[in-house]
Amino acid sequence: MDYEAVAHILEKHDADFGPSEAHGIATGMLCVDIQSDSGNWLKEVFADTGQLINEDREIMLALYQQTSQLLNPENEQFEFDLFLPYDASDAADQAEAIRCWCLGFLFGMGHQASSGQWPGESDDIMRDIVEISRMDTDVSGDEEEYLLMEIHEYLRSAVLMLKEQISEQTRSRQLH
């Protein structure tokens, strides 16, 4: 998926979110409910912008569907990743994208469920993501870039763990 193409669509339609934050919203919604409706996601991301042209809509839906496929419990490849500007060489830009992704993720999780429903270690993970969303994005240097890579990897793993725990809780509820 092309980050710049998604950024262009969001800018063109004056969306309140950037690509990383929009992807975070989708990821949060899908973590709670893998069957979450892409139409609800589009309504949140493009709340005040009106109708999308078909080409833009298809690109956005492709991002959502790709995220859904990567988070699907049947996908054992562990290929899920955050939607970040990979060509950004500036650590501050990467930090801001990670921070925005976290804000979107928290919004998406909250959109689908209340915090009283988080199973297992989910509360701790959610607190970590809240803290990451508050991080200072004025960073530079090799040490900070290494820390950003560590945060990125933590978030990838945390999302998969959250998704697994929420899926297990949902299956357990359905059995009882």
N, C-alpha and C positions, 0 to 999 in steps of 0.2 A: 504494500500500500504506500502511496506517495504522500509523504507528510506535507510537502509544499502544495500539492493539489487540494488537499483537505483544508489547509490554511487559506488558500485562495477562495474556496467556496465559503468558508466561515466569514472571511472579511467581506466578500462580495455581498453577502446577505446580512451584514452588520450583526452577526451573532454575538452574544455576550461571552462566548467561550472561545478559547483557542483550541487547536487540534489535540494537545495533550489533555487538557481538561475535559473536552468532549469525549475522548476515549476513556478517561477515568470514569465519567458518568456511565458510559456503556458497560464498562467492566464491573462497576459496583452493582448496577442493575442486574447484570447477568450472573454475578456471584450469588445473589439472593435467589434469583429465579432464572434458570437457563432458558426457560420458555418466555422470558420477558419480551414484550412486544416492541419491535423496532420503531413503530409509530409513536409510542410514548417517548422514546429517546429523542426522536426527531422533534417532537413538540417541545421538549425541554430545551434542546440545543438551539432551535430556531423559533423560540416562543413569540417573538415580536416581528418576525421577518416575513411572514406570509408564506406563500406557496413556493416550493423549490422547483426549478426546471428539472425535467426528467434526467438529464445527464448528471446534474449535481446530486440529485436524489439517489441515483444508482451508485455513485461513488461513495456517498455517506452510508448507504445500506450495505455496500460491500465491506466497509470497515466494520460495521456492526456484526455482519454475518461472519466475517473472519474471526473477530473476537469471540463470538459465540462458539464457533467450531474449536478454537484453541482452548476454551474453558470447558468444553463438554467433557463430562466425567469419563466418557468412553475413549477420549483422546489420551493416549498414554505416552505421547511424544514429548510432553513438557516443553512445547515450543512457544508458549505464551510469552509475550513481552510487552512492556509499556510502549506507547506510541509517542516517541520522543524525536526531536530533530537530530538525527544521527550525524549530520554534517556540521553541526555547530561545534566549533573548536573552542569556543569561549566557555569556560567552566561556569560562569555566572548565568549564561543562557541555558545550559544544561540544568543547573540548580533550579532556575525558575520554571523550566518545563516539568521537572520532577515535582516541585511544589504544587504547580497547577494541576498535574495529574492526580496528586493526592487529594486536593480540594474537590476535584470532580468525582473521584472514587467515593469519597465520604458522602457527597451529595447523592450519588447513585445508590449507594447502600441505604441511605436514609429515605430515599424516594420509595424504595421497595419494602422496607421493614423498619420497625423501631429497634432501638438499641437493646431493649430487654430480651430480644430473641437471639442474641449471639451465643453460640455454643462453645464449649471447650476453651481453648486459648484465644478465641476470637476477640474477647475484650482487650487483652493485652496487645494483640496485633492492631486493633483499631486505635488504641491509645498511641501506639508507635506511629501510626500513619497520621494521626492528628499532630503529633510533635513534628514529624517530617514536613507537614504542610505549613508549619510555622518557622521553618528553618530560614536562616539568613542566606539570601541568594547572592550576596556580594562576596564571591569567592574567587580565588585565582591560585595558580600554582599547582605543582605536581601532587602535593599531599592532599589538597582539597579535591583534585580530580580523582584521585584514588578513593577518597571517602565517598564521592558521588557514585563511583562504580559499585562500591560496597552497598550503598543505599539502594541503588537500582536493582542489584541482585537480591537484596533482602526483600524488596517490594514484589519482585517476580515470584519469589518463593512464598511470601506471605499471602499473596492473592490466591495461589494454588491451594495453600493450606486452608484458607478461609472458605474457598469454594468447596473443598472436600468436607470440611466440618459442617457447613451449612447443608450440603447434600445429604450427609449422614443423618443430620437432625430431621430433615424433611422426610427421608425414608422411614425413620423411626416413628414419626408422627403418623405416617400413612399406615403403618402396621398396627398401630394401637387405636 
